[in-house]
Amino acid sequence: MDSPTPVLYGSVTSGDIWKFGLYQRQAKQIQKDINTYAAPNDLDQILSILFGVTLSSPTDLTS
C-alpha cells in the first residue's frame, strides 16, 4: 500500500470568490492563504494556484 500524500491541498469557492490552503500531514499544520481571489478579475492567479497543485512539491501560497 502506498504511503499517504504528505500534503493535501484545499479550496473553497462560491464560484466568484476563491480561498486556498494546504495541510502538511507530517507536521500536522494547516497553511491558509490570507488572500481572497475574485473571478474573473483574479482568474490568472486562481488558475496559477490550481495548476500549481499538480507540481510534485508544495508551493508557498503566499507568493
mmCIF file as gemmi writes it, N, C-alpha and C atoms, coordinates in Angstrom:
data_model
loop_
_atom_site.group_PDB
_atom_site.id
_atom_site.type_symbol
_atom_site.label_atom_id
_atom_site.label_alt_id
_atom_site.label_comp_id
_atom_site.label_asym_id
_atom_site.label_entity_id
_atom_site.label_seq_id
_atom_site.pdbx_PDB_ins_code
_atom_site.Cartn_x
_atom_site.Cartn_y
_atom_site.Cartn_z
_atom_site.occupancy
_atom_site.B_iso_or_equiv
_atom_site.pdbx_formal_charge
_atom_site.auth_seq_id
_atom_site.auth_asym_id
_atom_site.pdbx_PDB_model_num
ATOM 1 N N . MET Axp A 1 ? 0.845 -1.179 0 1 0 ? 1 A 1
ATOM 2 C CA . MET Axp A 1 ? 0 0 0 1 0 ? 1 A 1
ATOM 3 C C . MET Axp A 1 ? 0.89 1.242 0 1 0 ? 1 A 1
ATOM 4 N N . ASP Axp A 2 ? 0.541 2.209 -0.816 1 0 ? 2 A 1
ATOM 5 C CA . ASP Axp A 2 ? 1.305 3.451 -0.892 1 0 ? 2 A 1
ATOM 6 C C . ASP Axp A 2 ? 1.123 4.274 0.37 1 0 ? 2 A 1
ATOM 7 N N . SER Axp A 3 ? 2.158 5.067 0.686 1 0 ? 3 A 1
ATOM 8 C CA . SER Axp A 3 ? 2.039 5.959 1.838 1 0 ? 3 A 1
ATOM 9 C C . SER Axp A 3 ? 1.114 7.116 1.481 1 0 ? 3 A 1
ATOM 10 N N . PRO Axp A 4 ? 0.465 7.718 2.472 1 0 ? 4 A 1
ATOM 11 C CA . PRO Axp A 4 ? -0.458 8.813 2.189 1 0 ? 4 A 1
ATOM 12 C C . PRO Axp A 4 ? 0.279 10.033 1.622 1 0 ? 4 A 1
ATOM 13 N N . THR Axp A 5 ? -0.438 10.802 0.875 1 0 ? 5 A 1
ATOM 14 C CA . THR Axp A 5 ? 0.103 12.032 0.313 1 0 ? 5 A 1
ATOM 15 C C . THR Axp A 5 ? 0.535 12.949 1.451 1 0 ? 5 A 1
ATOM 16 N N . PRO Axp A 6 ? 1.793 13.471 1.409 1 0 ? 6 A 1
ATOM 17 C CA . PRO Axp A 6 ? 2.28 14.286 2.524 1 0 ? 6 A 1
ATOM 18 C C . PRO Axp A 6 ? 1.605 15.648 2.639 1 0 ? 6 A 1
ATOM 19 N N . VAL Axp A 7 ? 1.085 16.155 1.523 1 0 ? 7 A 1
ATOM 20 C CA . VAL Axp A 7 ? 0.449 17.479 1.534 1 0 ? 7 A 1
ATOM 21 C C . VAL Axp A 7 ? -0.924 17.364 0.877 1 0 ? 7 A 1
ATOM 22 N N . LEU Axp A 8 ? -1.933 17.876 1.55 1 0 ? 8 A 1
ATOM 23 C CA . LEU Axp A 8 ? -3.282 17.933 0.994 1 0 ? 8 A 1
ATOM 24 C C . LEU Axp A 8 ? -3.616 19.386 0.694 1 0 ? 8 A 1
ATOM 25 N N . TYR Axp A 9 ? -4.068 19.628 -0.516 1 0 ? 9 A 1
ATOM 26 C CA . TYR Axp A 9 ? -4.445 20.979 -0.925 1 0 ? 9 A 1
ATOM 27 C C . TYR Axp A 9 ? -5.952 21.124 -0.858 1 0 ? 9 A 1
ATOM 28 N N . GLY Axp A 10 ? -6.414 22.321 -0.53 1 0 ? 10 A 1
ATOM 29 C CA . GLY Axp A 10 ? -7.853 22.551 -0.456 1 0 ? 10 A 1
ATOM 30 C C . GLY Axp A 10 ? -8.229 23.903 -0.994 1 0 ? 10 A 1
ATOM 31 N N . SER Axp A 11 ? -9.463 23.994 -1.424 1 0 ? 11 A 1
ATOM 32 C CA . SER Axp A 11 ? -10.007 25.277 -1.879 1 0 ? 11 A 1
ATOM 33 C C . SER Axp A 11 ? -11.469 25.353 -1.489 1 0 ? 11 A 1
ATOM 34 N N . VAL Axp A 12 ? -11.911 26.576 -1.322 1 0 ? 12 A 1
ATOM 35 C CA . VAL Axp A 12 ? -13.312 26.855 -1.024 1 0 ? 12 A 1
ATOM 36 C C . VAL Axp A 12 ? -13.738 27.941 -1.99 1 0 ? 12 A 1
ATOM 37 N N . THR Axp A 13 ? -14.882 27.754 -2.613 1 0 ? 13 A 1
ATOM 38 C CA . THR Axp A 13 ? -15.348 28.754 -3.562 1 0 ? 13 A 1
ATOM 39 C C . THR Axp A 13 ? -16.861 28.869 -3.56 1 0 ? 13 A 1
ATOM 40 N N . SER Axp A 14 ? -17.298 30.08 -3.833 1 0 ? 14 A 1
ATOM 41 C CA . SER Axp A 14 ? -18.716 30.317 -4.07 1 0 ? 14 A 1
ATOM 42 C C . SER Axp A 14 ? -18.963 30.395 -5.577 1 0 ? 14 A 1
ATOM 43 N N . GLY Axp A 15 ? -17.88 30.262 -6.342 1 0 ? 15 A 1
ATOM 44 C CA . GLY Axp A 15 ? -17.936 30.425 -7.788 1 0 ? 15 A 1
ATOM 45 C C . GLY Axp A 15 ? -17.276 31.732 -8.189 1 0 ? 15 A 1
ATOM 46 N N . ASP Axp A 16 ? -17.573 32.778 -7.435 1 0 ? 16 A 1
ATOM 47 C CA . ASP Axp A 16 ? -16.985 34.096 -7.696 1 0 ? 16 A 1
ATOM 48 C C . ASP Axp A 16 ? -15.793 34.381 -6.793 1 0 ? 16 A 1
ATOM 49 N N . ILE Axp A 17 ? -15.821 33.857 -5.585 1 0 ? 17 A 1
ATOM 50 C CA . ILE Axp A 17 ? -14.771 34.089 -4.588 1 0 ? 17 A 1
ATOM 51 C C . ILE Axp A 17 ? -14.056 32.761 -4.304 1 0 ? 17 A 1
ATOM 52 N N . TRP Axp A 18 ? -12.712 32.81 -4.262 1 0 ? 18 A 1
ATOM 53 C CA . TRP Axp A 18 ? -11.896 31.615 -4.033 1 0 ? 18 A 1
ATOM 54 C C . TRP Axp A 18 ? -10.954 31.835 -2.863 1 0 ? 18 A 1
ATOM 55 N N . LYS Axp A 19 ? -10.766 30.789 -2.032 1 0 ? 19 A 1
ATOM 56 C CA . LYS Axp A 19 ? -9.788 30.762 -0.932 1 0 ? 19 A 1
ATOM 57 C C . LYS Axp A 19 ? -9.03 29.438 -1.052 1 0 ? 19 A 1
ATOM 58 N N . PHE Axp A 20 ? -7.736 29.445 -0.642 1 0 ? 20 A 1
ATOM 59 C CA . PHE Axp A 20 ? -6.898 28.256 -0.768 1 0 ? 20 A 1
ATOM 60 C C . PHE Axp A 20 ? -6.149 27.978 0.521 1 0 ? 20 A 1
ATOM 61 N N . GLY Axp A 21 ? -5.76 26.729 0.689 1 0 ? 21 A 1
ATOM 62 C CA . GLY Axp A 21 ? -4.961 26.337 1.834 1 0 ? 21 A 1
ATOM 63 C C . GLY Axp A 21 ? -4.338 24.98 1.595 1 0 ? 21 A 1
ATOM 64 N N . LEU Axp A 22 ? -3.471 24.572 2.523 1 0 ? 22 A 1
ATOM 65 C CA . LEU Axp A 22 ? -2.885 23.241 2.446 1 0 ? 22 A 1
ATOM 66 C C . LEU Axp A 22 ? -2.674 22.69 3.844 1 0 ? 22 A 1
ATOM 67 N N . TYR Axp A 23 ? -2.64 21.375 3.929 1 0 ? 23 A 1
ATOM 68 C CA . TYR Axp A 23 ? -2.414 20.677 5.192 1 0 ? 23 A 1
ATOM 69 C C . TYR Axp A 23 ? -1.179 19.809 5.033 1 0 ? 23 A 1
ATOM 70 N N . GLN Axp A 24 ? -0.178 20.023 5.887 1 0 ? 24 A 1
ATOM 71 C CA . GLN Axp A 24 ? 1.034 19.214 5.885 1 0 ? 24 A 1
ATOM 72 C C . GLN Axp A 24 ? 0.851 18.118 6.93 1 0 ? 24 A 1
ATOM 73 N N . ARG Axp A 25 ? 0.675 16.889 6.459 1 0 ? 25 A 1
ATOM 74 C CA . ARG Axp A 25 ? 0.338 15.773 7.346 1 0 ? 25 A 1
ATOM 75 C C . ARG Axp A 25 ? 1.386 15.517 8.416 1 0 ? 25 A 1
ATOM 76 N N . GLN Axp A 26 ? 2.651 15.429 8.014 1 0 ? 26 A 1
ATOM 77 C CA . GLN Axp A 26 ? 3.689 15.072 8.971 1 0 ? 26 A 1
ATOM 78 C C . GLN Axp A 26 ? 3.81 16.106 10.08 1 0 ? 26 A 1
ATOM 79 N N . ALA Axp A 27 ? 3.775 17.386 9.721 1 0 ? 27 A 1
ATOM 80 C CA . ALA Axp A 27 ? 3.89 18.465 10.701 1 0 ? 27 A 1
ATOM 81 C C . ALA Axp A 27 ? 2.554 18.751 11.382 1 0 ? 27 A 1
ATOM 82 N N . LYS Axp A 28 ? 1.475 18.195 10.82 1 0 ? 28 A 1
ATOM 83 C CA . LYS Axp A 28 ? 0.117 18.459 11.314 1 0 ? 28 A 1
ATOM 84 C C . LYS Axp A 28 ? -0.151 19.956 11.387 1 0 ? 28 A 1
ATOM 85 N N . GLN Axp A 29 ? 0.162 20.636 10.269 1 0 ? 29 A 1
ATOM 86 C CA . GLN Axp A 29 ? -0.021 22.085 10.185 1 0 ? 29 A 1
ATOM 87 C C . GLN Axp A 29 ? -0.891 22.444 8.997 1 0 ? 29 A 1
ATOM 88 N N . ILE Axp A 30 ? -1.73 23.436 9.217 1 0 ? 30 A 1
ATOM 89 C CA . ILE Axp A 30 ? -2.553 23.989 8.143 1 0 ? 30 A 1
ATOM 90 C C . ILE Axp A 30 ? -1.979 25.346 7.769 1 0 ? 30 A 1
ATOM 91 N N . GLN Axp A 31 ? -1.807 25.556 6.47 1 0 ? 31 A 1
ATOM 92 C CA . GLN Axp A 31 ? -1.349 26.848 5.966 1 0 ? 31 A 1
ATOM 93 C C . GLN Axp A 31 ? -2.485 27.422 5.127 1 0 ? 31 A 1
ATOM 94 N N . LYS Axp A 32 ? -2.989 28.566 5.556 1 0 ? 32 A 1
ATOM 95 C CA . LYS Axp A 32 ? -4.116 29.199 4.88 1 0 ? 32 A 1
ATOM 96 C C . LYS Axp A 32 ? -3.625 30.436 4.141 1 0 ? 32 A 1
ATOM 97 N N . ASP Axp A 33 ? -3.986 30.533 2.883 1 0 ? 33 A 1
ATOM 98 C CA . ASP Axp A 33 ? -3.675 31.721 2.102 1 0 ? 33 A 1
ATOM 99 C C . ASP Axp A 33 ? -4.557 32.849 2.632 1 0 ? 33 A 1
ATOM 100 N N . ILE Axp A 34 ? -3.949 33.954 3.018 1 0 ? 34 A 1
ATOM 101 C CA . ILE Axp A 34 ? -4.727 35.06 3.583 1 0 ? 34 A 1
ATOM 102 C C . ILE Axp A 34 ? -5.454 35.858 2.517 1 0 ? 34 A 1
ATOM 103 N N . ASN Axp A 35 ? -5.113 35.607 1.256 1 0 ? 35 A 1
ATOM 104 C CA . ASN Axp A 35 ? -5.742 36.337 0.154 1 0 ? 35 A 1
ATOM 105 C C . ASN Axp A 35 ? -7.075 35.719 -0.233 1 0 ? 35 A 1
ATOM 106 N N . THR Axp A 36 ? -7.944 36.556 -0.745 1 0 ? 36 A 1
ATOM 107 C CA . THR Axp A 36 ? -9.2 36.13 -1.345 1 0 ? 36 A 1
ATOM 108 C C . THR Axp A 36 ? -9.121 36.498 -2.816 1 0 ? 36 A 1
ATOM 109 N N . TYR Axp A 37 ? -9.473 35.559 -3.661 1 0 ? 37 A 1
ATOM 110 C CA . TYR Axp A 37 ? -9.376 35.768 -5.108 1 0 ? 37 A 1
ATOM 111 C C . TYR Axp A 37 ? -10.773 35.84 -5.692 1 0 ? 37 A 1
ATOM 112 N N . ALA Axp A 38 ? -10.991 36.819 -6.558 1 0 ? 38 A 1
ATOM 113 C CA . ALA Axp A 38 ? -12.301 37.03 -7.166 1 0 ? 38 A 1
ATOM 114 C C . ALA Axp A 38 ? -12.23 36.716 -8.659 1 0 ? 38 A 1
ATOM 115 N N . ALA Axp A 39 ? -13.196 35.952 -9.137 1 0 ? 39 A 1
ATOM 116 C CA . ALA Axp A 39 ? -13.301 35.677 -10.572 1 0 ? 39 A 1
ATOM 117 C C . ALA Axp A 39 ? -14.29 36.679 -11.164 1 0 ? 39 A 1
ATOM 118 N N . PRO Axp A 40 ? -14.044 37.23 -12.302 1 0 ? 40 A 1
ATOM 119 C CA . PRO Axp A 40 ? -12.966 36.91 -13.234 1 0 ? 40 A 1
ATOM 120 C C . PRO Axp A 40 ? -11.713 37.789 -13.069 1 0 ? 40 A 1
ATOM 121 N N . ASN Axp A 41 ? -11.721 38.757 -12.175 1 0 ? 41 A 1
ATOM 122 C CA . ASN Axp A 41 ? -10.593 39.689 -12.046 1 0 ? 41 A 1
ATOM 123 C C . ASN Axp A 41 ? -9.276 39.001 -11.731 1 0 ? 41 A 1
ATOM 124 N N . ASP Axp A 42 ? -9.282 37.989 -10.868 1 0 ? 42 A 1
ATOM 125 C CA . ASP Axp A 42 ? -8.065 37.303 -10.446 1 0 ? 42 A 1
ATOM 126 C C . ASP Axp A 42 ? -7.928 35.92 -11.081 1 0 ? 42 A 1
ATOM 127 N N . LEU Axp A 43 ? -8.558 35.731 -12.22 1 0 ? 43 A 1
ATOM 128 C CA . LEU Axp A 43 ? -8.583 34.411 -12.852 1 0 ? 43 A 1
ATOM 129 C C . LEU Axp A 43 ? -7.183 33.874 -13.133 1 0 ? 43 A 1
ATOM 130 N N . ASP Axp A 44 ? -6.25 34.738 -13.512 1 0 ? 44 A 1
ATOM 131 C CA . ASP Axp A 44 ? -4.887 34.271 -13.775 1 0 ? 44 A 1
ATOM 132 C C . ASP Axp A 44 ? -4.243 33.708 -12.509 1 0 ? 44 A 1
ATOM 133 N N . GLN Axp A 45 ? -4.477 34.34 -11.368 1 0 ? 45 A 1
ATOM 134 C CA . GLN Axp A 45 ? -3.926 33.849 -10.1 1 0 ? 45 A 1
ATOM 135 C C . GLN Axp A 45 ? -4.628 32.568 -9.653 1 0 ? 45 A 1
ATOM 136 N N . ILE Axp A 46 ? -5.933 32.508 -9.825 1 0 ? 46 A 1
ATOM 137 C CA . ILE Axp A 46 ? -6.697 31.307 -9.457 1 0 ? 46 A 1
ATOM 138 C C . ILE Axp A 46 ? -6.193 30.104 -10.251 1 0 ? 46 A 1
ATOM 139 N N . LEU Axp A 47 ? -6.063 30.28 -11.561 1 0 ? 47 A 1
ATOM 140 C CA . LEU Axp A 47 ? -5.597 29.182 -12.404 1 0 ? 47 A 1
ATOM 141 C C . LEU Axp A 47 ? -4.155 28.81 -12.087 1 0 ? 47 A 1
ATOM 142 N N . SER Axp A 48 ? -3.328 29.784 -11.77 1 0 ? 48 A 1
ATOM 143 C CA . SER Axp A 48 ? -1.939 29.523 -11.408 1 0 ? 48 A 1
ATOM 144 C C . SER Axp A 48 ? -1.864 28.645 -10.157 1 0 ? 48 A 1
ATOM 145 N N . ILE Axp A 49 ? -2.683 28.946 -9.17 1 0 ? 49 A 1
ATOM 146 C CA . ILE Axp A 49 ? -2.706 28.14 -7.936 1 0 ? 49 A 1
ATOM 147 C C . ILE Axp A 49 ? -3.221 26.737 -8.241 1 0 ? 49 A 1
ATOM 148 N N . LEU Axp A 50 ? -4.303 26.634 -9 1 0 ? 50 A 1
ATOM 149 C CA . LEU Axp A 50 ? -4.859 25.32 -9.317 1 0 ? 50 A 1
ATOM 150 C C . LEU Axp A 50 ? -3.869 24.474 -10.118 1 0 ? 50 A 1
ATOM 151 N N . PHE Axp A 51 ? -3.177 25.065 -11.079 1 0 ? 51 A 1
ATOM 152 C CA . PHE Axp A 51 ? -2.161 24.336 -11.842 1 0 ? 51 A 1
ATOM 153 C C . PHE Axp A 51 ? -0.967 23.989 -10.957 1 0 ? 51 A 1
ATOM 154 N N . GLY Axp A 52 ? -0.626 24.866 -10.017 1 0 ? 52 A 1
ATOM 155 C CA . GLY Axp A 52 ? 0.495 24.631 -9.115 1 0 ? 52 A 1
ATOM 156 C C . GLY Axp A 52 ? 0.297 23.419 -8.23 1 0 ? 52 A 1
ATOM 157 N N . VAL Axp A 53 ? -0.945 23.061 -7.961 1 0 ? 53 A 1
ATOM 158 C CA . VAL Axp A 53 ? -1.248 21.89 -7.132 1 0 ? 53 A 1
ATOM 159 C C . VAL Axp A 53 ? -0.737 20.619 -7.808 1 0 ? 53 A 1
ATOM 160 N N . THR Axp A 54 ? -0.608 20.635 -9.114 1 0 ? 54 A 1
ATOM 161 C CA . THR Axp A 54 ? -0.17 19.431 -9.837 1 0 ? 54 A 1
ATOM 162 C C . THR Axp A 54 ? 1.346 19.237 -9.755 1 0 ? 54 A 1
ATOM 163 N N . LEU Axp A 55 ? 2.086 20.203 -9.212 1 0 ? 55 A 1
ATOM 164 C CA . LEU Axp A 55 ? 3.531 20.056 -9.075 1 0 ? 55 A 1
ATOM 165 C C . LEU Axp A 55 ? 3.858 19.023 -8.012 1 0 ? 55 A 1
ATOM 166 N N . SER Axp A 56 ? 5.046 18.46 -8.071 1 0 ? 56 A 1
ATOM 167 C CA . SER Axp A 56 ? 5.415 17.392 -7.134 1 0 ? 56 A 1
ATOM 168 C C . SER Axp A 56 ? 5.796 17.903 -5.749 1 0 ? 56 A 1
ATOM 169 N N . SER Axp A 57 ? 6.121 19.179 -5.619 1 0 ? 57 A 1
ATOM 170 C CA . SER Axp A 57 ? 6.486 19.717 -4.3 1 0 ? 57 A 1
ATOM 171 C C . SER Axp A 57 ? 5.519 20.819 -3.916 1 0 ? 57 A 1
ATOM 172 N N . PRO Axp A 58 ? 5.294 21.012 -2.604 1 0 ? 58 A 1
ATOM 173 C CA . PRO Axp A 58 ? 4.368 22.05 -2.145 1 0 ? 58 A 1
ATOM 174 C C . PRO Axp A 58 ? 4.84 23.436 -2.579 1 0 ? 58 A 1
ATOM 175 N N . THR Axp A 59 ? 3.88 24.293 -2.872 1 0 ? 59 A 1
ATOM 176 C CA . THR Axp A 59 ? 4.2 25.669 -3.231 1 0 ? 59 A 1
ATOM 177 C C . THR Axp A 59 ? 3.801 26.59 -2.094 1 0 ? 59 A 1
ATOM 178 N N . ASP Axp A 60 ? 4.457 27.712 -2.016 1 0 ? 60 A 1
ATOM 179 C CA . ASP Axp A 60 ? 4.121 28.708 -0.995 1 0 ? 60 A 1
ATOM 180 C C . ASP Axp A 60 ? 2.911 29.486 -1.491 1 0 ? 60 A 1
ATOM 181 N N . LEU Axp A 61 ? 1.809 29.377 -0.794 1 0 ? 61 A 1
ATOM 182 C CA . LEU Axp A 61 ? 0.573 30.027 -1.231 1 0 ? 61 A 1
ATOM 183 C C . LEU Axp A 61 ? 0.619 31.535 -1.094 1 0 ? 61 A 1
ATOM 184 N N . THR Axp A 62 ? 1.552 32.059 -0.336 1 0 ? 62 A 1
ATOM 185 C CA . THR Axp A 62 ? 1.565 33.494 -0.09 1 0 ? 62 A 1
ATOM 186 C C . THR Axp A 62 ? 2.377 34.252 -1.127 1 0 ? 62 A 1
ATOM 187 N N . SER Axp A 63 ? 2.979 33.585 -2.094 1 0 ? 63 A 1
ATOM 188 C CA . SER Axp A 63 ? 3.797 34.309 -3.078 1 0 ? 63 A 1
ATOM 189 C C . SER Axp A 63 ? 2.994 34.652 -4.309 1 0 ? 63 A 1
